[in-house]
């Protein structure tokens, strides 16, 4: 899995990068500038770690911006915040983050939360795929049902036309019967037919 770290504190970013790489994750370290949303869109990480103490901007606003992007909103965000900030968890969730981890980070806690949110994302992706497949099956069922209904009405038309031929030799009567049945078959709302004797 790929994890993007948005943090401009070298020591913090280095420590977290080491923890994640030792756990087997691919890590991208991004600076919190105006192009970060575009970079995240290109990297397409499975999860974002966002340090709330980034300079030159508001991490909570950046979290909201990532969630506002339709192509990025499905990526879970974990906000890293000071342990002294009692309101950090509430602020993080209100800003669209999936969770928060106090800093300095405890490796076991960080990895446990990452695992939880990656697992949730996998489940959400599976549900989304299953929902899409179900919609396709429903559409195929509707198409099959529509085709069967049309075939049934065609058979009814042929049957009634055959009955008309068998019951009379009058061509005009037979033609009128066929045209009336075709009118119903094709669902024509208003159509006039003029028949003239030869």
HUBELBEL-V581194 format. One record per residue. RES is the residue in three letters. SS is DSSP state (a for helix, b for strand, c for the rest). PSI is psi as a letter, one per 20 degrees, with the letter a starting at -180 (NA if undefined). NEAR is the number of other ideal C-beta (glycine too) atoms within 12 Angstrom. Layout:
RES|SS|PSI|NEAR + RES|SS|PSI|NEAR
//
This chain:
UNK|c|q|26 + UNK|b|p|25 + UNK|b|p|41 + UNK|b|p|39 + UNK|b|p|44 + UNK|b|o|45 + UNK|c|p|37 + UNK|c|j|24 + UNK|c|o|25 + UNK|a|g|14 + UNK|a|g|16 + UNK|a|g|29 + UNK|a|h|31 + UNK|a|g|16 + UNK|a|g|26 + UNK|a|h|37 + UNK|a|g|27 + UNK|a|g|19 + UNK|a|g|29 + UNK|a|g|33 + UNK|a|h|21 + UNK|a|h|14 + UNK|c|i|21 + UNK|c|j|15 + UNK|c|q|26 + UNK|b|p|19 + UNK|b|p|31 + UNK|b|p|29 + UNK|b|p|31 + UNK|b|q|33 + UNK|c|q|24 + UNK|c|m|35 + UNK|c|a|17 + UNK|c|i|14 + UNK|c|j|16 + UNK|a|h|35 + UNK|a|g|31 + UNK|a|g|17 + UNK|a|g|23 + UNK|a|h|37 + UNK|a|h|21 + UNK|a|g|16 + UNK|a|h|26 + UNK|c|m|21 + UNK|c|r|36 + UNK|c|i|32 + UNK|b|q|43 + UNK|b|p|49 + UNK|b|p|50 + UNK|b|o|50 + UNK|b|p|45 + UNK|c|i|39 + UNK|c|j|27 + UNK|c|q|29 + UNK|c|q|15 + UNK|c|j|15 + UNK|c|r|23 + UNK|c|o|19 + UNK|a|h|38 + UNK|a|h|31 + UNK|a|h|24 + UNK|a|h|37 + UNK|a|g|42 + UNK|a|h|25 + UNK|a|g|28 + UNK|a|h|37 + UNK|a|h|29 + UNK|a|i|15 + UNK|c|o|22 + UNK|c|h|11 + UNK|c|i|16 + UNK|c|i|30 + UNK|c|i|23 + UNK|c|i|26 + UNK|c|p|37 + UNK|b|q|38 + UNK|b|p|43 + UNK|b|p|49 + UNK|b|p|47 + UNK|b|p|41 + UNK|b|q|35 + UNK|b|q|24 + UNK|c|h|17 + UNK|c|i|12 + UNK|c|n|21 + UNK|c|h|12 + UNK|c|j|17 + UNK|a|g|29 + UNK|a|g|24 + UNK|a|g|15 + UNK|a|h|23 + UNK|a|g|34 + UNK|a|g|21 + UNK|a|h|17 + UNK|c|j|30 + UNK|c|j|30 + UNK|c|q|38 + UNK|c|h|32 + UNK|b|r|32 + UNK|b|q|38 + UNK|b|p|38 + UNK|b|q|24 + UNK|b|q|29 + UNK|c|q|21 + UNK|c|q|33 + UNK|c|o|17 + UNK|a|g|19 + UNK|a|g|13 + UNK|a|g|21 + UNK|a|g|35 + UNK|a|h|27 + UNK|a|g|19 + UNK|a|h|31 + UNK|a|g|38 + UNK|a|g|25 + UNK|a|g|20 + UNK|a|h|32 + UNK|a|h|30 + UNK|a|g|19 + UNK|a|h|22 + UNK|a|h|27 + UNK|a|g|19 + UNK|a|g|15 + UNK|a|g|20 + UNK|a|g|18 + UNK|a|g|14 + UNK|a|g|15 + UNK|a|g|15 + UNK|a|g|14 + UNK|a|h|14 + UNK|a|g|14 + UNK|a|g|14 + UNK|a|h|14 + UNK|a|g|14 + UNK|a|h|14 + UNK|a|g|14 + UNK|a|h|14 + UNK|a|g|14 + UNK|a|g|14 + UNK|a|h|14 + UNK|a|g|14 + UNK|a|g|14 + UNK|a|g|14 + UNK|a|g|14 + UNK|a|g|14 + UNK|a|g|15 + UNK|a|g|14 + UNK|a|g|14 + UNK|a|g|16 + UNK|a|g|18 + UNK|a|g|15 + UNK|a|g|15 + UNK|a|h|21 + UNK|a|g|19 + UNK|a|h|16 + UNK|a|g|21 + UNK|a|g|24 + UNK|a|g|19 + UNK|a|g|17 + UNK|a|h|24 + UNK|a|h|25 + UNK|a|g|16 + UNK|a|h|17 + UNK|a|g|24 + UNK|a|h|18 + UNK|a|h|12 + UNK|a|i|13 + UNK|c|q|15 + UNK|c|j|10 + UNK|c|o|14 + UNK|a|h|16 + UNK|a|g|18 + UNK|a|g|19 + UNK|a|g|22 + UNK|a|h|22 + UNK|a|g|20 + UNK|a|g|29 + UNK|a|g|26 + UNK|a|h|24 + UNK|a|g|22 + UNK|a|h|25 + UNK|a|h|22 + UNK|a|g|19 + UNK|a|h|19 + UNK|a|g|23 + UNK|c|i|15 + UNK|c|l|13 + UNK|c|p|14 + UNK|c|g|8 + UNK|c|o|7 + UNK|c|p|14 + UNK|c|p|9 + UNK|c|p|16 + UNK|c|p|10 + UNK|c|p|17 + UNK|c|p|8 + UNK|c|p|9 + UNK|c|NA|6
//
